[in-house]
């Protein structure tokens, strides 16, 4: 029997069939995360503990050495909280994408999922759809909680521009996570190279200290560091004044970098799946 449906209708039906699977992935991951309540709450406690640590470090820092935002001098705690939030976002976002694939391997469900009529793109997105909601929400709650707990002042009008910068940065982290996931599938133990690269990016991002303290050659590389661009793009509206042209400039730089990272991650992930299927080792862990 010949399918007489137009190609665009068949394409839409396929898209719809794949899209309705995403809530199932999200529900599964939410249930798994909540079943490990100690890990769930210890993650929040670790963030609070880190904030307290930097609070005491800030007592030793001369605020006059920090950059000004909107013509006003900020405290070290104001400066570093944005860096802590974004660095934690990168670490969690990167780790969870790779961990999701490792968990599928350990539970023996990866091969079973791939045998279903589910596209690799749906599996990739489904594995992180819960985190795409949870991690940005976690970042926003952390910023609000620390601001209230430590009496920090942030520009409320800058929340939307900062959030837009964060959204533009999310696909970059997701792309790195997919590359790490590809390493997990191939080498079983993950990809240490991606973690090392992220550590270097964090060091040269100005997350914890001004880039002016770095050697000139290293500080100049921050111009090309997506993490540094994202942090500056979030700090300016939150700590200073909202400047939409600067926000748009940061987003316009981040978007192509995010697209490149995401495409590289998708390519690496598919190549890893193709290799494991060819060798017949997809179910091994």
Protein Blocks (a to p, Z undefined) as FASTA:
>chain_A
ZZfbdfklmmmmmmmmmmmmmmmmmmmmmmmmmmmmmlmmmmmmmmmmmmmmmmmmmmmp
cfklpcceehiacdfklmmmmmmmmmmmmmmmmmmmmmmmmmmmmnopmmmmmmpccdfk
lmmmmmmmmmmmmmmmmmmmmmmmmmmmnopacdfklmmmmmmmmmmmmmmmmmmmmmmm
mmmmmnonopfklmmmmmmmmmmnommbcfklpcfklmmmmmmmmklmmmmmmmmmmmmc
cdfklmmmmmmmmmmmmmmmmmmmmmmmmmmmmmmmmnopmmgZZ
